[in-house]
Amino acid sequence: MSGNDKLRNIGPKSAAWLRQVGVRTQEDLHALGAVEAYMRVKRAGFKPSLNLLYALEGALLDCHWQDVPDARRSELVLAVDAAVAQLKPSRGRAAAAVIGPVTYIAGEAEDESAPADSLFDSPDDTSGDRDD
C-alpha cells in the first residue's frame, strides 16, 4: 500500500505483510474484513500482534486503532481465536499421519521388508533375539 492506497494505522512493515497476502487497497480490506485480513497475515507465517487486528479494524472504522471500542476488540479477539482453532485440527491430523507409520513400523519388528538400519528402529531393538 503506497501513495493514495495508504491505510490509516498501518505502518510500513504491516503494509508489506498485507501486500504479500493480497490486501493492497482499502477496498481489499473492506471486502475481507479485519479478521480475515489478519488471519491471512498469520497463515502466511508472519507473527502479527493483536495491535495489527485493532489497526485493521480502525482503518475500516476510520479511527485510531486505540479508539476501537473494548467491546469490539473483544469480538475481534474471539473471532480470531475461533479462526485459529479451526487451523489446529488440520495440523493435528497431518502430524498424526506422519507419526502413525513411525509407530507401526517400529512396532512390527518381524517386518523383513524394512531395512535393519531404518530410522524407525528403536534404539533398544532386540530383533536379533527373536524366537522365530
N, C-alpha and C positions, 0 to 999 in steps of 0.2 A: 504494500500500500504506500503510495507516494503521491506527492502533489495534492490534487483535489480529492483523491481517494483516502486521505489520512483519516483514520477513525479517532474519535475522542478517546482518551485514556490509554491508547495503545502506543507503546514505545517501539523503538527500532527492533529490539530482539523479538518481542511478541509479534510485531508485524511480519518479520521474516518467517516465524513459525507458521503464522496464519497463511501467508503466501504459499508456503510449501504444502499445505493441506488443502489448497484451493479456495481459500477465503481471501479474496483480493479487493472486494468493494463493500460499501455499505449495503448494497443490495444482496450480495452473497451472505453477509451476516444476518440480514433480516430474513432471508429465505431459510437459513439453518436454525437460527436462534442461538442464544448464548451457550446453552448446554451442549448442543451438537457440535458447535464450533470448538468449544473447549475439549470435548471428547475426541475430536479429530486430532487435535494437537497432542493429546495424551496418547492416543493409539499410535501416533507416528513415532513415539518413543521419546518425546520431549518430556520434561518434568515441570509442567506449569504449576504454580501455586494457585490457591483459590483466588488470589488477587486478580489473576487473569480472567477468571469467571466473572468476578464482580466488574472488572473493567469492560468486558464484553457486554454485560447487561447495562452498564452505564452508557456505553456507546449507543445501545438500542434505545435507551430512555432519554438520551441527550442530557446526561447529568454526570457529575464527577463520580468516580467509582465508589468513593466513600459515602456518597449520598444515596446509594441504593438502600432502600429500607431494610431493616433487620429481618422482617417477616419474609421479604422477597429473597434475601440472602439464604435464609433457612430453606425455602422452597428449592432454590438452585442447588444447594448442597445435597438435599435429599434426592433430587433428580440425578445428580452426578453419581452419588453413591449407588443408586439403582442401576445406572448405566454401567458402572464399574463392576457391580455384582454380576451382571449379565456376561461380562467378559471372562470372569474367572472360571465358570463351569467348562467352557470350551478348552481352556488351558489345562484344566484338571483331566479332562478326557484324553487330551493329547499326551500328557505326561503318563497317564495310566497305560496307554497303548505302547509307549516306549518301555516302561517298566515291566509290563506283562511278559513279553518274551524273555526278558532277562531272568525273571523268576522261574519261568517254565524251563528254560534251558539249564539253569543251574540246578533245578530240582530233578532233572532227568539224567542222572549220571550214566545210565546204561545206554544213552543215545550214542551209537557208534558213528553217526554221521557228523557229529560236532568234533572239531579238531581238539586234541588234548590240551593245547595251549590257548584255548579260546579265552577271550576276555571275560566270558561269562562263567568260567570255572571258579568255584570258591577257593580261597587260599588254603582252607583245610580239607581240600578234596582228597578223599581216600578211595578213589576209584580203582587203585591198584589192589586194594584189599577186598574186592568184591567176591561174593560167594556165587559164582556163575554155575 
